[in-house]
Structure formats: structure tokens, C-alpha cells
Amino acid sequence: MHLPTKADIAEARKNLEGVIVRTPLVPFFGEAPSSKHQIYLKLENTQRFGSFKVRAATNAIKSLPAGVLKQGVVTASAGNFGQGLCAAANLLDVKCTVIVPDTAARTKIDAMRKLGAIIVEVPYAEWWHTLETRNTPMEGQFIHPVCEQTVMAGNATIGAEILEDLPDADIITVPVGGGGLACGIGSAVKGAGSDARLIAAESETSMPVAGTLANGSPIEVEHTISFIDGMGGKIVLDAVWPLLKQIISGAVSSTHHQVADAIRQMMIHHSVVAEGAGAASLAAALHHMPDHLSAGKKVVCVISGGNIDNSVLQTIMSGQTPP
């Protein structure tokens, strides 16, 4: 694979016309520990189906030949990519099967079923193995939620929109799960000649990017199941690391309390619902931007999704931090 080109991104934008929402970029009005940098929110949680992944899924499926689509499509997803792929498959009357980990949020699984997905629930380790190997006994074309050129190009359309709305953005914080979102946004930023720096936002649940940067190559890290279910893994995939290291300037990790606080602040100050992974980027900007690097800078936080279980949101809004 290689990072999406300008032509790839332009083609993706054509494929997404009339399907996705051009999400807003708004100033953050909450309580920042430091007021020395300006924070903006790219609200991908207001996207169709509550996540940026409908962009990637739609571009991927629209890029496949009709003969391949007749066999149906298969993916491995904790929820958001599965929803996006099933929605795109519905547009083309294509069967969609989603392999999900047994730790996936029930809200996301229920949403995929409502969209007509065939759900195959497996233990987390087996699900992760599918992501690493792409091996599955399911019938249909496997579309990887991260390691696909067309997936990254779909994600890149977010970066293109950010630069159109805020050409002088200085820093972009991006939640990192598999790395496809960061690679896509980074390719758009790099291709446009922008000097904006990309920071990978992780959580204490799992820090594969920070570990890989420190080690110089992918290294397996501990992964803890938590309410921050849409990001993080045991390791940066081998196919992704050569691309990711070209476009990120660093990685920061937030605590569960910091991520919960970011969710709470968006709800209170913007009436915006974000899931744990989506709020990690804001937590990074609120708590991990050193003043000597970010003073006076414009920091864009990609709020990647809003599909959070009601019980988890209620716990957070009561002032507590879920496990």
C-alpha cells in the first residue's frame, strides 16, 4: 500500500457525493486547562450512522467491480466500519457480513443488525487474528477496515475538508485504532502542502503507536477492554506502520478520566454526543499539548464517532468514569 494520492482523494470525493455529510468544524467552547491554543472540533460524530467510517466503507465498496460485489462483502469491525459498510452495501443491494469481537458495544451490534448485516460474533483474539491475516471462512470479498487503499482515501476526505475550512490549522489530533484514519487525513494534509502536524491520540487502554514510536518498529502492547471500545489494539499492523510513520509527529495517551471529561464537556457545551474513541482527540488537546509547542496554535480535534451505549453516557454525565 501507499498513502492516497491527490487523484485517489478526488475520486473518493466523487464516490461520496450525495452519500456522506460534510461535517462541521467548530470552535470548542469548553474548559481548557490552558487557553494558550485554540481548539476546533471536526464533528465526524454528526456523520451518517454516527461515525467517519461511512466515508471509508462507501468509497471501498463503490470501487469494487460489479462481478465481485455479486458475491457479497465481508469485514471485521467493532461496529462503526461495519455499519458504514452495510449501509453502502444496501445502496448497491449487496449482502454484507460483519465479524465482530465479543467485546463490541451492543449499541453498535444492534445498529448493524437493523441495517441488515449478517453478524458473526467471535472472541476478541480471533477477531484480531482476522484483522492481521484477512483470513475468514465467510463467503464474499473481504474489505479490511484499515488496510485498503480505498478505505484510506475515503478517510482522507476529512483532511481535505479540514484544510478547506481552516487552511492555517497547526496541529490535528486524530484517534488511532488501526491507523487508517490518521494515514488518510495525513495524506490529504501532506498532499496539500500544509505544515499541520498530526498527533496520534491514544488512551491508557492501549498505546500501540506510542510503543511503536519508542521501539522503532511495531511492538505488541497490553490491551485492556474498557468503555473506549472504538480504538486501540495490541499492535500497529505491519502494513500500516510504514505509512503511519511518514505522517505523524508523535503520540499522546489520555487517562480514562480525561476521555470521560472530554465526552462530558462536549455534551455540556455543545450538546454533542461522542464515544470514547472520538473524545480521545479532544482529551489529547486539553491535557497533552505542551504550551511551548502549542501556544497560539490552532488545534483541530477529529471527533471520530458518537456511537456510545446509553448506560455508559449516563455514567459519564453523572460525573463518574466507566470501567
C-alpha positions as CSV (number, residue, x, y, z in Angstrom):
1,M,0.0,0.0,0.0
2,H,0.9,3.6,-0.3
3,L,-0.6,6.8,1.1
4,P,-3.6,8.0,-1.0
5,T,-2.7,10.4,-3.8
6,K,-4.5,13.6,-4.7
7,A,-6.1,11.7,-7.5
8,D,-7.2,9.0,-5.1
9,I,-8.8,11.6,-2.8
10,A,-10.5,13.4,-5.7
11,E,-12.0,10.1,-6.8
12,A,-13.2,9.3,-3.3
13,R,-14.9,12.7,-3.0
14,K,-16.8,11.9,-6.2
15,N,-17.8,8.5,-4.8
16,L,-19.1,10.1,-1.7
17,E,-21.2,12.8,-3.3
18,G,-24.8,12.5,-2.1
19,V,-24.0,9.8,0.4
20,I,-22.0,11.4,3.3
21,V,-22.5,14.6,5.2
22,R,-19.9,17.4,5.0
23,T,-19.4,17.6,8.8
24,P,-18.9,20.9,10.6
25,L,-15.7,22.3,12.0
26,V,-16.5,24.4,15.1
27,P,-14.6,26.2,17.8
28,F,-14.5,24.4,21.2
29,F,-16.2,26.4,24.0
30,G,-15.4,24.2,26.9
31,E,-13.0,24.5,29.8
32,A,-9.4,24.0,28.8
33,P,-6.6,23.8,31.4
34,S,-4.7,26.2,29.2
35,S,-6.1,28.9,26.9
36,K,-2.8,29.3,25.0
37,H,-4.1,27.4,22.0
38,Q,-7.3,27.5,20.0
39,I,-9.2,24.2,19.8
40,Y,-11.6,23.2,17.0
41,L,-13.8,20.1,16.7
42,K,-14.2,18.3,13.4
43,L,-17.5,16.6,14.2
44,E,-17.5,13.3,12.4
45,N,-19.9,12.1,15.1
46,T,-22.6,14.0,13.2
47,Q,-21.8,12.0,10.1
48,R,-24.4,9.5,8.8
49,F,-24.5,6.5,11.2
50,G,-22.6,8.5,13.8
51,S,-19.0,7.8,12.5
52,F,-16.4,8.8,9.9
53,K,-16.2,5.2,8.7
54,V,-19.2,5.5,6.4
55,R,-16.8,7.6,4.2
56,A,-14.2,4.8,4.0
57,A,-16.7,2.0,3.6
58,T,-18.7,3.7,0.9
59,N,-15.5,4.5,-1.1
60,A,-14.3,1.0,-0.7
61,I,-17.4,-0.7,-1.9
62,K,-18.0,1.7,-4.8
63,S,-14.5,1.0,-6.0
64,L,-15.2,-2.8,-6.4
65,P,-16.2,-4.3,-9.8
66,A,-19.8,-5.4,-10.2
67,G,-18.8,-9.0,-10.6
68,V,-17.0,-9.0,-7.2
69,L,-19.9,-7.4,-5.5
70,K,-22.3,-10.2,-6.5
71,Q,-20.5,-12.4,-4.0
72,G,-21.2,-10.0,-1.2
73,V,-18.7,-8.3,1.1
74,V,-17.2,-9.3,4.5
75,T,-15.4,-7.2,7.1
76,A,-14.1,-7.4,10.7
77,S,-15.3,-4.5,12.8
78,A,-16.1,-3.5,16.3
79,G,-19.1,-1.7,14.9
80,N,-18.6,1.7,13.1
81,F,-17.0,0.4,10.0
82,G,-19.5,-2.5,9.9
83,Q,-22.4,0.0,10.0
84,G,-20.8,2.1,7.2
85,L,-20.1,-0.9,5.0
86,C,-23.6,-2.4,5.5
87,A,-25.2,1.0,4.7
88,A,-23.1,1.2,1.5
89,A,-23.9,-2.4,0.6
90,N,-27.6,-1.6,0.9
91,L,-27.3,1.2,-1.7
92,L,-26.0,-1.4,-4.2
93,D,-28.2,-4.3,-3.0
94,V,-25.1,-6.3,-1.8
95,K,-25.0,-8.8,1.0
96,C,-22.8,-7.7,4.0
97,T,-21.3,-9.9,6.7
98,V,-19.6,-8.4,9.7
99,I,-17.3,-10.3,12.1
100,V,-17.4,-8.6,15.5
101,P,-15.5,-9.2,18.7
102,D,-17.5,-10.4,21.7
103,T,-16.4,-7.2,23.5
104,A,-18.2,-4.9,20.9
105,A,-20.8,-2.4,22.2
106,R,-24.3,-3.8,22.0
107,T,-25.5,-0.5,20.6
108,K,-23.2,-0.9,17.6
109,I,-24.1,-4.6,17.0
110,D,-27.9,-3.8,17.2
111,A,-27.4,-0.9,14.7
112,M,-25.6,-3.2,12.2
113,R,-28.4,-5.8,12.5
114,K,-31.0,-3.2,11.8
115,L,-29.1,-2.3,8.7
116,G,-29.4,-5.9,7.6
117,A,-25.8,-7.1,8.4
118,I,-25.2,-10.8,9.0
119,I,-23.4,-10.7,12.4
120,V,-20.7,-13.3,13.3
121,E,-19.6,-12.8,16.9
122,V,-16.2,-14.3,17.9
123,P,-13.7,-13.9,20.8
124,Y,-11.6,-10.8,20.7
125,A,-8.4,-12.8,19.9
126,E,-10.0,-14.5,16.9
127,W,-11.3,-11.2,15.7
128,W,-7.9,-9.5,15.9
129,H,-6.4,-12.5,14.1
130,T,-8.8,-11.8,11.2
131,L,-7.6,-8.2,11.1
132,E,-4.0,-9.4,11.0
133,T,-4.4,-12.1,8.4
134,R,-7.6,-11.2,6.5
135,N,-8.4,-14.9,6.6
136,T,-12.1,-15.8,7.1
137,P,-14.3,-18.7,6.0
138,M,-17.1,-16.3,5.2
139,E,-18.2,-16.0,1.5
140,G,-17.6,-12.7,-0.1
141,Q,-15.0,-10.1,-0.8
142,F,-13.1,-9.2,2.4
143,I,-12.8,-5.4,2.9
144,H,-10.3,-4.6,5.6
145,P,-11.4,-1.7,7.8
146,V,-7.9,-0.2,7.7
147,C,-5.5,-1.8,5.2
148,E,-7.2,-0.9,2.0
149,Q,-6.1,1.9,-0.4
150,T,-9.8,2.9,-1.0
151,V,-10.5,2.9,2.8
152,M,-7.7,5.4,3.5
153,A,-8.7,7.5,0.5
154,G,-12.2,7.8,1.9
155,N,-10.8,8.8,5.3
156,A,-8.6,11.4,3.5
157,T,-11.7,13.4,2.5
158,I,-11.9,14.5,6.2
159,G,-8.4,16.0,5.9
160,A,-9.4,17.8,2.7
161,E,-12.4,19.3,4.4
162,I,-10.4,20.5,7.4
163,L,-8.0,22.4,5.3
164,E,-10.7,23.9,3.2
165,D,-12.4,25.2,6.4
166,L,-9.2,26.1,8.3
167,P,-6.2,26.4,5.9
168,D,-3.9,27.6,8.7
169,A,-4.5,24.6,11.0
170,D,-1.3,23.9,13.0
171,I,-2.0,20.6,14.8
172,I,-4.5,17.9,14.1
173,T,-5.2,15.3,16.8
174,V,-6.5,12.0,15.4
175,P,-7.8,9.0,17.4
176,V,-5.8,5.9,16.3
177,G,-7.2,2.4,16.3
178,G,-5.8,0.6,13.2
179,G,-4.3,3.8,11.8
180,G,-6.3,4.1,8.6
181,L,-7.9,7.4,9.7
182,A,-4.6,9.0,10.5
183,C,-3.0,7.8,7.3
184,G,-5.9,9.1,5.3
185,I,-6.0,12.5,6.9
186,G,-2.2,12.7,6.9
187,S,-2.1,12.0,3.2
188,A,-4.5,14.9,2.5
189,V,-2.5,17.3,4.7
190,K,0.8,16.3,3.2
191,G,-0.6,16.4,-0.4
192,A,-1.9,19.9,0.1
193,G,1.5,21.1,1.2
194,S,0.2,22.0,4.7
195,D,2.6,22.2,7.6
196,A,0.0,21.0,10.1
197,R,1.4,18.3,12.4
198,L,-0.6,15.1,13.1
199,I,-0.7,13.8,16.7
200,A,-2.0,10.3,17.3
201,A,-4.4,10.3,20.2
202,E,-4.5,7.1,22.3
203,S,-5.7,6.1,25.7
204,E,-4.3,4.2,28.6
205,T,-6.4,1.3,27.4
206,S,-3.9,0.6,24.6
207,M,-0.9,2.5,23.4
208,P,0.5,0.7,20.3
209,V,1.5,3.8,18.4
210,A,3.5,5.3,21.4
211,G,5.1,1.9,21.9
212,T,6.0,1.5,18.2
213,L,7.5,5.0,18.1
214,A,9.6,4.3,21.1
215,N,10.7,0.9,19.7
216,G,11.2,2.0,16.1
217,S,9.1,-0.9,14.8
218,P,5.7,-2.5,15.7
219,I,5.7,-3.9,19.2
220,E,2.9,-5.7,21.0
221,V,1.4,-3.8,23.9
222,E,-1.1,-4.6,26.6
223,H,-4.7,-4.1,25.5
224,T,-7.4,-3.6,28.2
225,I,-11.1,-3.7,27.5
226,S,-12.9,-0.5,28.5
227,F,-15.6,1.9,27.5
228,I,-13.2,3.3,25.0
229,D,-14.1,0.5,22.6
230,G,-13.6,2.0,19.2
231,M,-9.8,2.4,19.2
232,G,-6.6,0.7,20.2
233,G,-5.2,-2.7,19.6
234,K,-2.4,-4.9,20.6
235,I,0.0,-3.7,17.8
236,V,0.2,-1.4,14.9
237,L,-0.4,-3.6,11.8
238,D,2.8,-4.2,9.8
239,A,1.1,-2.9,6.6
240,V,0.2,0.3,8.3
241,W,3.3,1.3,10.1
242,P,5.4,2.3,7.0
243,L,2.7,4.7,6.1
244,L,1.8,6.0,9.6
245,K,5.4,6.9,10.4
246,Q,5.5,9.2,7.3
247,I,2.7,11.4,8.6
248,I,2.5,11.5,12.4
249,S,4.7,13.8,14.6
250,G,4.0,11.9,17.8
251,A,1.5,10.1,20.0
252,V,-0.1,11.0,23.3
253,S,-2.1,8.9,25.7
254,S,-5.0,10.1,27.9
255,T,-6.4,8.5,31.0
256,H,-10.0,7.2,31.2
257,H,-10.9,10.1,33.4
258,Q,-9.6,12.6,30.8
259,V,-11.5,10.9,28.0
260,A,-14.7,10.8,30.1
261,D,-14.2,14.6,30.9
262,A,-13.9,15.3,27.1
263,I,-17.2,13.5,26.5
264,R,-18.8,15.4,29.3
265,Q,-17.6,18.7,28.1
266,M,-18.8,18.2,24.6
267,M,-22.2,17.2,25.8
268,I,-22.5,20.2,28.2
269,H,-21.0,22.9,26.0
270,H,-22.0,21.7,22.5
271,S,-24.9,19.3,23.1
272,V,-22.7,16.8,21.1
273,V,-22.5,13.1,21.9
274,A,-19.1,11.5,21.4
275,E,-17.9,8.0,22.0
276,G,-14.7,7.2,23.9
277,A,-12.5,6.9,20.8
278,G,-14.0,10.1,19.3
279,A,-13.3,12.1,22.5
280,A,-9.7,10.9,22.8
281,S,-8.6,13.5,20.3
282,L,-10.1,16.3,22.5
283,A,-8.6,14.8,25.6
284,A,-5.3,15.0,23.9
285,A,-5.7,18.7,23.1
286,L,-7.0,19.5,26.6
287,H,-4.3,17.7,28.6
288,H,-1.3,16.9,26.4
289,M,-0.4,19.9,24.3
290,P,2.7,21.4,25.9
291,D,2.5,25.2,25.9
292,H,5.9,25.7,24.3
293,L,4.7,23.7,21.3
294,S,1.1,24.8,21.1
295,A,0.9,28.4,22.3
296,G,-1.1,30.4,19.9
297,K,-1.6,27.4,17.6
298,K,-4.9,26.2,16.0
299,V,-5.5,22.6,17.1
300,V,-8.1,20.5,15.3
301,C,-9.6,17.5,17.1
302,V,-11.2,14.9,14.9
303,I,-14.2,13.7,16.9
304,S,-14.4,10.4,15.0
305,G,-17.7,8.9,16.3
306,G,-20.7,9.2,18.6
307,N,-22.0,5.7,18.9
308,I,-21.8,5.2,22.7
309,D,-24.0,3.0,24.9
310,N,-26.7,4.9,26.8
311,S,-25.6,3.4,30.1
312,V,-22.0,4.5,29.6
313,L,-23.1,8.0,28.6
314,Q,-25.4,8.2,31.7
315,T,-22.5,7.2,33.9
316,I,-20.2,9.8,32.5
317,M,-22.8,12.6,32.7
318,S,-23.3,11.7,36.4
319,G,-19.7,12.7,37.0
320,Q,-18.3,9.2,37.1
321,T,-15.8,7.3,34.9
322,P,-16.9,3.9,33.5
323,P,-14.6,1.0,33.6
